């Protein structure tokens, strides 16, 4: 089943924004955060298992990171995660540049995808 960035963003935005004044925040939020991330990763097609081309899907995973075929979707998804899911940690965005990967000899299934990774 194909999943779409806008559908996942709606789910995330329905969550309560982070409240750092909540005394129970640091007891409950880390588990909730990783549950949200793991749920998204589990639903996203896996580039290693599902034999995906870059533009077959809007969002995918390599098992550890969320992958996007556009920088716009990657950045707005990261912004939503920062606002509604994270607070004590950050997500980082980047790009697996096919040209640089080819020069370094590291071309693989990640090449060409924008990504979000998590601390």
C-alpha positions as CSV (number, residue, x, y, z in Angstrom):
1,X,0.0,0.0,0.0
2,X,1.4,3.4,-1.0
3,X,1.6,6.0,1.8
4,X,1.7,9.7,1.2
5,X,3.6,12.4,3.0
6,X,0.5,14.6,3.4
7,X,-1.4,11.7,5.1
8,X,1.4,11.1,7.6
9,X,1.7,14.9,8.2
10,X,-2.0,15.0,9.1
11,X,-1.4,12.2,11.7
12,X,1.5,14.0,13.2
13,X,-0.2,17.4,13.3
14,X,-3.1,15.8,15.2
15,X,-0.8,15.1,18.1
16,X,-0.5,17.6,20.9
17,X,2.4,20.0,20.5
18,X,5.3,19.4,22.8
19,X,4.9,21.0,26.3
20,X,8.3,21.2,28.0
21,X,6.7,22.5,31.2
22,X,5.0,19.1,31.7
23,X,6.8,17.4,34.6
24,X,6.0,14.0,33.2
25,X,7.4,14.9,29.7
26,X,10.8,13.3,30.2
27,X,9.2,10.1,31.7
28,X,6.8,9.5,28.9
29,X,7.8,11.4,25.8
30,X,10.9,9.4,24.7
31,X,8.9,6.2,24.4
32,X,6.0,7.9,22.6
33,X,8.5,9.6,20.3
34,X,10.1,6.3,19.2
35,X,6.7,4.6,18.9
36,X,5.7,7.3,16.4
37,X,8.9,7.0,14.4
38,X,8.9,3.2,14.5
39,X,5.2,3.2,13.3
40,X,6.1,5.4,10.3
41,X,9.2,3.3,9.5
42,X,7.2,0.1,9.7
43,X,4.6,1.4,7.3
44,X,7.0,2.9,4.8
45,X,8.2,0.8,1.9
46,X,11.8,-0.4,2.5
47,X,14.2,0.4,-0.4
48,X,16.2,-2.8,0.3
49,X,13.2,-5.2,0.5
50,X,10.7,-3.7,-1.9
51,X,12.9,-2.9,-5.0
52,X,11.8,0.7,-5.3
53,X,12.8,3.3,-7.8
54,X,13.3,6.8,-6.5
55,X,10.1,8.2,-7.8
56,X,7.8,5.2,-7.1
57,X,7.0,6.6,-3.7
58,X,6.9,9.9,-1.8
59,X,8.3,8.4,1.4
60,X,10.3,5.2,2.1
61,X,12.8,3.9,4.6
62,X,16.1,2.1,4.7
63,X,15.3,0.7,8.1
64,X,16.9,3.5,10.1
65,X,16.0,6.7,8.3
66,X,13.0,8.1,6.5
67,X,13.7,8.8,2.9
68,X,11.9,11.3,0.6
69,X,12.1,11.9,-3.1
70,X,11.8,15.7,-2.7
71,X,13.7,18.1,-0.4
72,X,10.4,20.0,0.2
73,X,8.6,17.0,1.6
74,X,11.7,16.0,3.7
75,X,12.0,19.5,5.2
76,X,8.3,20.0,6.0
77,X,8.1,16.5,7.5
78,X,11.2,17.2,9.7
79,X,9.6,20.5,10.8
80,X,6.4,18.7,11.8
81,X,8.3,16.1,13.7
82,X,10.3,18.8,15.6
83,X,7.1,20.6,16.5
84,X,4.8,17.7,17.4
85,X,7.0,14.7,18.3
86,X,10.5,15.8,19.4
87,X,11.6,18.2,22.0
88,X,14.5,16.7,23.8
89,X,16.3,15.6,20.6
90,X,16.4,16.6,17.0
91,X,15.9,15.0,13.6
92,X,18.5,15.8,11.0
93,X,18.0,16.2,7.3
94,X,20.3,15.6,4.4
95,X,20.7,14.3,0.9
96,X,22.5,11.3,-0.5
97,X,24.0,13.0,-3.5
98,X,24.4,10.5,-6.4
99,X,27.3,12.5,-7.9
100,X,29.3,12.6,-4.7
101,X,28.4,9.0,-4.0
102,X,29.8,8.0,-7.4
103,X,33.0,9.9,-6.8
104,X,33.5,8.3,-3.4
105,X,32.4,4.8,-4.7
106,X,29.6,4.6,-2.2
107,X,26.6,4.5,-4.7
108,X,23.8,2.3,-3.3
109,X,20.1,2.3,-2.9
110,X,20.2,5.5,-0.7
111,X,21.7,7.6,-3.6
112,X,19.3,10.3,-4.7
113,X,17.1,10.3,-1.6
114,X,16.6,13.1,0.9
115,X,16.6,11.7,4.4
116,X,15.7,12.3,8.0
117,X,17.7,10.6,10.7
118,X,17.1,10.6,14.4
119,X,19.3,10.9,17.5
